[in-house]
Amino acid sequence: MNTPHVTLWADPAAPTESALRRLFADEGLHPYAWSNGAHDTSAAHSHAYDKVIYVVRGSITFGLPELNQSFELHAGDRLDLPAEVAHNAQVGAQGVVCLEGHKG
């Protein structure tokens, strides 16, 4: 992964957590779940590893301040976030539940 990439959920049916966990398993990743309440925010930070994030429920907007980009994600949407890319987050009105796995 060199640049952040978003993949939008294309199926008209909402994803299940078990279906999203299978997608992680297909890549050999072992996700963990996390959640945040409505309108929670996270200041810009980065990590030393590549992340894969799927939204299970709710919505979240990830901002990439150094790239002047942002992505609003909803159930089933995926963000591939490379190591060392600064990002912040703003949770939507219904809160958010995500699955996250790390590469490298």
C-alpha distances in whole Angstrom, upper triangle without the diagonal:
4,6,7,9,12,14,17,20,22,25,28,28,27,24,26,24,25,23,20,20,21,17,16,18,17,14,16,15,18,18,20,22,23,25,26,29,30,29,27,25,23,23,20,18,15,14,13,10,7,9,10,14,16,19,22,25,26,23,21,20,17,18,15,18,17,15,19,17,18,17,20,19,22,22,20,17,14,11,8,8,6,8,11,11,14,15,19,20,23,25,27,30,30,28,25,24,20,18,16,14,12,10,10
4,7,9,13,15,19,22,24,27,30,31,29,27,29,27,28,26,23,24,24,21,19,22,21,18,20,19,21,21,23,24,25,26,27,30,31,29,28,25,23,22,19,17,14,14,13,12,9,12,13,16,19,21,25,27,27,25,22,20,17,17,14,16,14,13,16,15,17,17,20,20,23,24,22,19,16,13,10,8,6,8,10,9,13,15,18,20,23,25,27,31,31,29,26,26,22,21,18,17,15,13,13
4,6,10,13,16,19,22,25,27,29,27,25,27,26,27,26,22,23,24,21,20,23,22,19,21,19,22,21,23,24,23,25,25,28,28,26,25,23,21,20,17,16,13,14,14,13,10,12,12,14,17,19,23,25,25,22,19,17,14,13,11,13,12,10,13,12,13,13,17,17,20,22,20,17,14,11,8,7,6,9,10,8,11,12,16,17,20,22,24,28,29,26,24,24,21,20,18,17,15,14,15
4,7,10,13,16,19,22,24,26,24,22,24,23,25,23,19,21,22,18,17,21,20,18,20,18,20,19,20,21,20,21,22,24,24,23,22,20,18,18,15,14,12,13,14,13,10,10,10,11,14,16,19,21,21,18,15,13,11,11,9,12,12,10,12,10,10,10,13,13,17,18,17,13,10,7,6,5,6,10,11,8,10,10,13,14,17,19,21,24,25,23,20,20,17,17,15,15,14,14,16
4,7,10,13,15,19,21,22,21,19,22,21,23,20,17,19,20,16,16,19,18,16,19,17,20,18,20,20,20,21,22,25,24,23,23,21,20,20,18,18,16,16,17,15,12,11,10,11,12,14,18,20,20,17,15,14,11,12,11,15,15,12,14,11,11,9,12,12,15,16,14,11,8,6,5,7,9,13,14,12,14,13,15,16,18,19,20,24,24,22,19,19,16,16,15,15,15,15,17
4,6,10,12,15,18,19,17,16,19,18,20,18,15,18,18,15,15,19,18,16,19,18,20,18,19,19,19,19,20,22,22,21,21,20,19,20,18,19,17,18,20,17,14,12,10,10,10,11,15,16,16,14,13,11,10,12,12,16,17,14,15,12,10,8,9,8,11,13,11,7,6,5,6,9,12,15,17,14,16,14,15,15,16,17,17,21,21,20,17,17,14,15,14,15,16,16,19
4,7,9,12,15,16,15,14,16,17,18,15,13,16,16,13,14,17,16,15,18,17,19,17,19,19,20,20,21,23,23,23,23,22,22,23,22,22,21,21,22,19,16,14,11,10,9,11,14,16,16,14,14,14,13,16,16,20,21,18,19,15,14,10,11,9,11,11,9,6,5,7,8,12,14,18,20,18,19,17,18,17,19,18,19,22,21,20,17,17,15,15,15,15,17,17,20
4,6,9,11,13,12,12,15,16,18,15,13,16,17,14,16,19,18,18,21,19,21,19,20,19,20,20,21,22,22,22,22,22,22,24,23,24,23,23,25,22,19,16,13,12,10,10,12,14,14,12,13,13,14,16,18,21,23,20,20,16,14,10,10,8,8,9,7,4,6,9,11,14,18,21,23,20,21,19,19,18,18,17,17,20,19,19,16,16,14,15,16,17,19,20,24
4,6,8,9,8,8,12,13,15,12,11,14,15,12,15,18,17,17,20,19,20,18,20,18,19,19,21,22,22,22,23,24,24,26,26,26,25,25,27,24,21,18,14,13,10,10,11,12,13,13,14,15,16,19,21,24,26,23,23,20,17,13,12,9,8,7,5,5,8,11,14,17,20,23,26,23,24,21,22,20,20,18,17,20,18,18,16,15,14,14,16,18,20,21,25
4,6,9,9,10,14,16,17,14,13,17,16,14,17,20,18,19,22,22,23,21,23,22,23,23,24,26,25,26,27,27,28,30,29,29,28,28,30,27,24,21,17,16,13,13,14,15,16,16,18,18,20,22,24,27,29,26,26,22,20,16,15,13,11,10,8,9,11,14,17,20,23,26,29,26,27,25,25,23,23,22,20,23,21,22,19,19,18,18,20,21,23,24,28
4,5,7,8,12,14,15,12,12,16,15,14,17,19,18,20,23,22,23,21,23,22,23,23,25,26,25,27,28,29,29,32,31,32,31,31,32,29,26,23,19,18,14,14,14,15,16,17,19,21,22,25,27,30,32,29,29,25,23,19,17,15,12,11,9,11,13,17,19,22,26,29,31,29,30,27,27,25,25,23,21,23,21,22,20,19,18,18,20,22,25,26,29
4,6,9,12,16,17,14,15,18,18,17,20,22,22,23,26,25,26,24,25,23,24,24,25,26,25,26,28,29,30,33,33,33,33,33,35,32,29,25,22,20,16,15,14,15,16,17,19,21,23,26,28,31,33,31,30,26,24,20,18,15,13,11,10,12,16,19,22,25,28,31,34,31,32,29,28,26,25,23,21,22,20,21,19,19,19,20,23,24,27,29,32
4,6,9,13,14,12,13,16,16,16,19,21,20,22,25,24,24,22,23,21,22,22,24,24,24,26,27,28,30,33,33,33,33,32,34,31,28,25,21,19,15,14,13,13,15,16,19,22,24,27,29,32,34,32,32,28,25,21,19,16,13,10,10,13,16,19,22,25,29,32,34,32,32,29,29,26,25,22,21,21,19,20,18,17,18,18,21,23,27,28,32
4,7,10,12,10,11,14,15,15,17,19,19,21,23,22,22,19,20,18,19,18,20,20,20,22,23,25,26,29,30,30,30,30,32,29,26,22,19,16,12,11,9,9,11,13,16,19,21,24,27,30,32,30,30,26,23,19,16,13,10,7,7,10,14,17,20,23,26,29,31,29,29,26,26,23,22,19,17,18,16,16,14,14,14,15,18,20,24,26,30
4,7,8,6,7,10,11,11,13,15,16,18,20,18,18,16,17,15,17,17,19,20,21,23,23,25,25,28,28,29,28,27,29,26,23,20,16,14,10,9,7,9,12,13,16,19,20,24,26,29,31,29,29,26,23,19,17,13,10,7,6,9,12,15,18,21,24,27,29,27,28,25,25,22,22,19,18,20,17,17,14,12,12,12,15,17,21,23,26
4,5,5,6,9,10,11,13,14,16,18,19,17,16,14,15,13,15,16,18,20,21,23,23,25,26,29,29,29,28,27,29,26,24,20,17,14,11,10,7,9,13,15,17,20,22,25,28,31,33,32,32,28,25,21,19,16,13,9,8,12,14,17,19,22,25,27,30,29,29,26,26,23,23,20,19,20,17,17,14,12,12,11,15,17,20,23,26
4,5,5,6,9,10,11,12,14,16,17,15,13,11,11,10,12,13,16,18,20,22,22,23,24,27,27,27,26,25,26,23,21,18,15,12,9,9,6,9,13,15,17,20,21,24,26,30,32,30,31,27,24,21,19,15,13,10,9,12,13,16,18,20,23,25,28,26,27,24,24,21,22,19,19,20,17,16,13,10,9,8,12,14,17,20,24
4,5,5,6,9,10,10,12,15,15,14,13,11,12,12,15,16,20,22,24,26,25,27,27,30,30,29,28,26,28,24,22,19,16,14,12,12,10,13,16,18,20,23,24,27,29,32,34,33,34,30,27,24,22,19,17,13,11,15,15,18,19,22,25,26,29,28,29,27,27,25,25,22,23,24,21,20,17,13,12,10,13,14,18,20,24
4,5,5,7,9,10,11,13,14,14,13,12,14,14,17,18,21,23,24,27,26,27,27,30,30,29,28,26,28,24,22,19,15,14,11,12,10,13,16,18,20,22,23,26,28,31,33,31,32,29,26,22,21,17,15,12,9,13,13,16,18,21,24,26,29,28,29,26,27,24,25,23,23,24,21,21,17,14,13,11,14,15,18,20,23
4,5,5,7,9,10,11,13,11,11,9,11,11,14,15,19,21,22,24,23,24,24,27,26,26,24,23,24,21,18,15,11,10,7,9,8,11,15,16,17,19,19,23,24,28,29,28,29,25,23,19,18,14,13,10,7,10,10,13,14,17,20,22,25,24,25,23,23,21,22,20,20,22,20,18,15,12,10,8,10,11,15,16,20
4,5,5,6,9,10,10,9,8,7,9,10,13,16,19,22,24,26,25,25,25,27,27,26,24,22,23,20,18,15,12,11,9,11,10,14,17,18,19,21,21,25,26,29,31,29,31,27,25,22,21,17,16,13,11,13,12,15,15,18,20,22,25,24,26,24,24,22,24,22,23,25,22,20,16,13,11,8,10,10,13,15,19
4,5,5,6,9,10,9,10,10,13,14,17,19,23,26,27,29,28,29,28,30,30,29,27,25,25,21,19,17,13,13,12,14,13,16,20,21,22,24,24,27,28,32,33,31,32,29,27,24,23,19,18,15,12,15,14,16,17,20,22,23,27,26,28,26,27,25,27,25,26,28,25,23,20,17,14,11,13,12,15,16,20
4,5,5,7,9,9,10,10,13,14,17,19,22,25,26,28,27,27,26,29,28,26,24,22,23,19,17,14,11,11,10,12,12,16,19,19,20,22,21,24,25,29,29,28,29,26,24,21,21,17,16,14,11,12,11,13,13,16,19,21,24,23,25,24,25,23,25,23,24,27,24,23,19,16,13,11,12,11,14,14,18
4,5,5,6,5,7,7,10,12,15,18,21,24,26,27,26,26,24,27,26,24,22,19,20,16,14,11,9,10,9,12,13,17,19,20,20,21,20,23,24,27,28,27,28,25,24,21,21,17,17,15,12,13,11,12,12,15,16,18,22,21,23,22,23,22,24,23,24,27,24,22,19,16,12,9,9,7,10,11,14
4,5,5,5,7,8,12,14,18,20,24,27,29,30,29,29,28,30,29,27,25,22,22,18,16,14,12,13,13,16,16,19,22,23,23,25,24,27,27,31,31,30,32,29,27,25,25,21,21,18,15,17,15,16,15,18,19,21,24,24,26,25,27,26,28,26,27,30,28,25,22,18,15,12,12,10,12,12,15
4,6,8,10,12,15,17,20,23,26,29,31,32,31,31,30,32,30,28,26,23,23,19,17,15,13,14,14,17,17,21,24,24,24,26,25,28,28,31,32,30,32,29,27,25,25,22,21,19,16,17,15,16,15,18,19,21,25,25,27,26,28,27,29,28,29,31,29,27,24,21,18,14,14,12,14,13,16
4,5,9,11,14,17,20,23,26,29,30,31,30,29,27,29,28,26,23,20,20,16,13,12,10,13,13,17,18,21,24,24,23,24,23,25,25,29,29,27,29,27,25,23,24,21,21,19,16,16,13,14,13,15,16,18,21,22,24,24,26,25,27,27,28,31,29,27,23,21,17,14,13,10,11,10,13
4,7,10,13,16,19,23,26,29,31,32,30,30,28,30,28,26,23,20,19,16,14,13,12,14,15,18,19,23,25,25,25,26,25,27,27,30,30,29,32,29,28,25,26,23,23,22,19,19,16,17,15,17,17,18,22,23,25,25,27,26,29,28,30,33,30,28,24,21,18,14,13,10,10,9,12
4,6,10,13,16,19,22,26,28,29,27,26,24,26,25,23,20,17,17,13,12,10,9,11,12,16,16,20,23,22,22,23,21,24,24,27,28,27,29,27,25,23,23,20,21,19,17,17,14,14,13,14,15,16,20,20,22,22,23,23,25,24,26,29,27,25,21,18,14,11,9,6,7,7,10
4,7,10,13,17,20,24,26,27,25,25,24,26,25,23,20,17,17,14,13,11,10,12,12,15,15,19,22,22,21,23,22,25,25,28,29,29,30,28,26,24,24,21,21,19,17,18,15,16,15,16,17,17,21,21,23,22,23,23,25,24,26,28,26,23,20,16,13,9,8,6,8,10,12
4,7,10,13,17,20,22,24,22,22,20,23,22,20,19,16,17,14,13,10,9,9,9,12,12,15,18,18,18,20,19,22,23,26,27,27,28,25,23,21,21,18,18,16,14,15,13,13,13,14,16,17,20,20,21,20,20,19,21,20,22,24,22,19,16,12,9,6,5,4,8,10,14
4,7,10,14,17,20,22,19,20,18,21,21,20,18,16,17,15,15,11,11,10,11,12,12,14,17,17,17,19,18,22,23,26,27,27,28,26,23,21,21,18,18,16,15,16,14,15,15,16,18,18,20,21,21,19,19,18,20,18,20,23,20,17,14,11,8,5,5,7,10,13,16
4,7,11,14,17,18,16,17,17,20,21,19,19,17,19,17,16,13,12,10,10,10,9,11,13,14,14,17,17,20,22,25,27,27,28,25,22,20,19,16,15,14,14,15,14,15,16,17,19,19,22,21,21,19,18,16,17,15,17,19,17,14,10,7,6,4,6,9,12,16,19
4,7,11,14,15,13,14,13,17,18,17,17,16,19,17,17,13,13,10,11,10,10,11,12,13,12,15,15,18,20,23,25,25,26,23,20,19,17,15,15,14,15,15,15,15,16,16,19,19,21,20,19,17,16,13,14,12,15,17,15,11,8,6,5,6,8,11,14,17,20
4,7,10,12,10,12,12,16,18,18,18,18,21,20,19,16,15,12,12,10,10,9,10,11,10,14,14,17,20,22,25,25,25,23,19,18,16,14,13,13,15,15,15,16,18,18,21,21,22,21,20,17,15,12,12,10,12,13,11,7,5,4,6,9,11,14,17,20,23
4,7,8,6,9,10,14,16,17,18,19,22,22,21,18,17,14,14,12,12,11,10,10,9,12,13,16,19,21,24,24,24,22,18,17,15,14,14,14,17,17,17,17,19,19,22,22,23,21,19,16,13,10,10,7,9,11,9,6,6,7,9,12,13,17,19,23,25
4,6,6,9,12,15,18,19,21,22,26,25,24,21,21,17,17,14,14,12,10,10,10,13,15,18,21,22,26,26,25,23,20,18,16,15,15,15,18,18,19,20,22,22,25,25,26,24,22,18,15,12,10,7,8,8,7,4,7,9,12,15,17,21,23,26,29
4,6,9,12,16,18,20,22,24,27,27,26,23,22,18,18,14,15,12,9,9,9,12,14,17,20,22,25,26,24,22,18,17,14,14,14,15,18,18,20,20,23,23,26,27,27,25,22,19,15,12,9,6,6,5,5,4,7,11,14,17,19,23,25,28,31
4,6,10,13,16,18,21,23,26,26,25,22,22,19,18,15,17,14,11,10,9,10,13,14,18,19,22,23,21,19,16,15,13,14,14,17,20,19,20,19,22,22,25,25,25,23,20,16,13,10,6,5,5,6,8,7,9,13,15,19,20,23,25,28,31
4,7,10,13,15,18,20,23,23,23,20,20,17,18,15,17,15,12,11,9,11,12,14,17,18,21,22,21,19,16,16,14,15,16,17,20,19,20,19,21,20,23,23,22,21,18,14,11,8,6,5,8,9,10,8,9,12,14,17,18,21,23,26,28
4,7,10,12,15,17,21,21,21,19,19,17,18,16,18,17,14,12,9,9,10,11,14,14,18,19,18,16,14,14,14,15,16,18,21,19,19,17,20,18,20,20,19,17,14,11,8,5,5,6,10,12,13,11,11,14,15,18,17,21,21,24,26
4,7,8,11,14,17,18,18,16,17,15,17,16,19,18,16,14,11,10,9,10,12,13,15,17,17,16,14,14,14,15,17,19,21,19,18,16,18,15,18,17,16,14,11,9,5,5,7,9,12,15,16,13,13,15,15,17,16,19,19,22,23
4,6,10,13,17,18,18,17,19,17,20,19,22,22,20,17,14,12,10,10,11,10,13,15,15,15,14,15,16,18,20,23,24,22,20,18,19,16,17,17,15,13,10,8,5,7,9,12,15,18,20,17,17,18,18,20,18,20,20,22,24
4,7,11,14,16,16,15,17,17,19,19,23,23,21,18,14,12,10,8,8,8,10,12,12,13,12,14,16,17,20,23,24,21,19,16,17,13,14,14,11,10,6,5,4,8,11,14,17,20,22,19,18,20,18,20,18,19,19,20,21
4,7,11,12,13,13,16,16,19,20,23,23,22,20,16,14,11,10,10,10,11,13,15,15,14,16,18,19,22,24,24,21,19,16,16,12,12,11,8,8,5,6,7,10,13,16,19,23,24,20,19,20,18,19,16,17,16,18,18
4,7,9,10,10,14,14,18,19,22,24,23,20,17,16,12,12,10,11,11,13,15,15,15,16,18,19,22,23,23,20,18,14,13,10,9,7,5,5,5,6,9,12,15,18,21,25,25,22,20,20,18,18,15,15,13,14,15
4,5,8,8,12,13,17,19,22,24,24,22,18,18,14,15,13,15,15,16,18,18,18,18,20,20,23,24,23,21,18,14,13,9,8,6,5,7,8,9,12,14,18,19,23,26,26,23,21,20,17,16,13,13,10,11,11
4,7,9,13,15,19,22,24,26,27,25,22,21,18,18,16,17,17,18,21,20,21,21,23,23,25,26,25,23,19,16,14,11,9,5,6,9,11,13,15,18,21,23,26,30,30,26,24,23,20,18,15,13,10,10,9
4,6,10,13,16,19,22,24,25,23,21,20,17,18,16,18,18,18,21,20,20,20,22,21,23,24,22,20,17,14,11,9,7,4,7,10,12,13,16,18,21,22,26,29,29,25,22,21,17,16,12,10,7,6,6
4,7,10,14,17,19,22,23,21,19,18,15,16,15,18,17,17,20,18,18,17,19,18,20,21,19,17,13,10,7,6,4,4,8,9,12,12,15,17,20,21,24,27,27,24,21,19,16,14,10,9,6,5,6
4,6,10,13,16,18,19,18,15,16,13,15,14,17,18,17,19,17,16,15,17,15,17,17,16,14,10,8,6,5,6,7,10,10,12,12,14,14,18,18,21,24,23,20,17,16,12,10,7,6,5,6,9
4,7,10,13,16,17,16,14,15,13,15,15,19,19,19,20,18,16,14,15,13,15,14,12,11,7,6,5,6,9,11,14,13,15,13,15,15,18,17,19,23,22,19,16,14,10,8,6,5,6,8,11
4,7,9,12,13,12,11,12,11,14,15,18,20,19,20,17,15,12,13,10,11,11,10,8,6,5,7,8,11,13,16,14,15,13,14,13,15,14,16,19,18,15,12,10,7,6,4,7,9,11,15
4,6,9,11,10,11,12,12,16,17,21,22,21,22,19,16,13,12,9,9,8,6,6,4,7,9,11,15,17,19,18,18,16,16,14,15,14,15,18,16,14,11,9,6,5,7,9,12,14,18
4,6,7,7,8,11,12,15,18,21,23,22,22,19,15,12,10,7,6,5,5,6,7,9,12,14,17,19,21,19,19,16,16,13,13,11,12,14,12,11,7,6,4,6,9,12,15,18,21
4,7,9,11,14,15,19,21,25,27,26,26,22,19,16,14,10,8,5,6,8,10,12,15,17,21,22,24,23,23,20,19,16,16,13,13,15,12,11,8,5,5,7,10,13,17,20,23
4,7,10,13,15,19,22,25,27,26,26,22,19,16,13,10,7,5,8,10,12,14,18,19,23,25,26,24,24,20,19,15,14,11,10,12,9,8,6,5,7,10,13,17,20,23,26
4,7,11,13,17,20,23,26,25,24,21,17,14,11,9,6,6,10,11,13,15,18,19,23,25,26,24,23,19,17,13,12,8,7,8,6,5,4,7,9,12,15,19,22,24,28
4,7,10,13,17,19,22,21,20,17,13,10,7,5,5,7,10,9,12,12,16,17,21,23,23,21,20,16,14,10,9,6,5,8,7,7,5,8,9,13,15,18,21,23,26
4,6,10,13,16,19,18,17,14,10,8,6,5,7,10,12,10,11,11,14,14,18,20,20,17,16,12,10,7,6,4,5,9,9,8,6,9,9,13,14,17,19,21,24
4,6,10,12,15,15,13,10,7,5,4,6,9,12,14,11,12,11,14,13,17,18,18,15,14,10,8,6,5,6,7,11,13,11,10,13,12,15,15,18,20,22,24
4,7,9,12,12,11,9,6,5,7,8,11,14,15,12,11,9,11,10,13,15,15,11,10,6,6,4,7,9,11,15,16,14,12,14,13,15,14,16,17,19,21
4,6,9,9,8,6,4,7,9,11,15,18,18,15,14,11,13,11,14,15,14,10,8,5,5,6,8,11,13,17,19,17,16,18,16,18,17,19,19,21,23
4,6,5,6,5,6,8,12,14,17,20,20,17,15,12,12,10,11,13,11,8,6,5,7,9,12,15,17,21,22,20,19,20,18,20,18,19,19,19,21
4,5,5,7,8,11,14,17,20,23,24,20,19,16,16,13,14,15,13,9,7,7,8,11,13,16,19,22,24,22,21,23,21,23,21,22,22,22,24
4,6,8,11,14,17,19,23,26,26,22,20,17,16,13,13,14,11,8,7,8,11,14,16,20,22,26,28,25,24,26,24,25,22,23,22,22,23
4,5,9,12,15,17,21,24,24,20,18,15,15,13,13,14,12,9,9,9,12,14,17,20,22,25,27,25,24,25,23,24,22,23,22,22,23
4,7,11,14,17,20,24,24,20,19,16,17,15,16,17,16,12,11,10,12,14,15,18,20,23,25,24,23,25,23,25,23,25,24,24,26
4,7,10,13,17,20,20,17,16,13,14,13,14,17,16,12,11,10,11,12,13,16,17,21,23,21,20,22,20,22,21,22,22,23,24
4,7,10,13,17,17,14,13,11,13,12,15,17,16,13,12,9,9,9,10,13,14,17,19,18,17,19,17,19,18,20,21,22,24
4,6,10,13,14,10,10,9,11,12,15,17,18,14,14,11,11,9,10,12,12,16,17,16,14,16,15,17,16,19,19,21,23
4,7,11,12,9,10,10,13,14,17,20,20,17,16,13,12,10,9,9,9,12,13,13,12,14,13,16,16,19,21,22,25
4,7,8,6,7,8,12,13,17,19,21,18,17,14,13,11,11,10,9,13,13,12,10,11,10,13,14,16,19,20,24
4,6,6,9,11,14,16,20,22,24,21,21,17,16,13,12,10,9,12,11,11,9,10,10,12,14,17,20,22,26
4,6,9,12,15,17,21,23,25,23,23,20,19,16,15,13,12,14,12,11,9,9,9,11,13,16,19,22,25
4,6,10,13,16,19,22,24,22,23,20,20,17,17,15,15,17,15,15,12,11,9,10,12,15,18,19,23
4,7,10,13,17,19,21,19,20,17,17,15,15,14,14,17,16,15,12,12,10,11,12,14,17,18,22
4,7,10,13,16,18,16,17,15,16,14,16,15,16,19,18,17,13,13,10,10,10,11,13,14,18
4,6,10,13,15,12,14,12,13,12,15,15,16,20,19,17,14,14,11,11,9,11,12,13,16
4,7,10,12,11,13,12,14,14,17,18,20,23,23,21,17,17,13,12,10,10,10,10,13
4,7,9,7,9,9,12,13,16,17,20,23,23,21,18,17,14,13,11,11,10,10,12
4,6,6,9,10,14,16,19,21,23,27,27,24,21,21,17,16,13,12,10,9,10
4,6,9,11,14,16,20,22,25,28,28,25,23,22,18,17,14,13,10,9,9
4,6,9,13,16,19,22,25,28,29,26,23,23,20,20,16,16,13,13,12
4,6,10,13,17,19,22,26,26,24,22,22,19,19,16,16,14,14,15
4,7,11,14,17,20,24,25,22,20,21,19,19,17,17,16,17,17
4,7,10,13,16,20,21,18,17,18,16,17,15,16,16,17,18
4,7,10,13,17,18,16,15,16,15,17,15,18,18,20,21
4,7,10,13,14,12,11,13,13,15,14,17,18,20,23
4,7,10,12,10,10,13,13,16,17,20,21,24,26
4,7,8,6,6,10,11,15,16,19,21,24,27
4,6,6,7,11,13,16,18,22,24,27,29
4,6,9,12,15,19,21,25,27,30,33
4,7,10,13,17,19,23,26,29,32
4,7,10,14,16,20,23,26,29
4,6,10,13,16,19,22,25
4,7,10,14,17,20,23
4,6,10,13,16,20
4,7,10,14,17
4,7,10,13
4,7,10
4,7
4
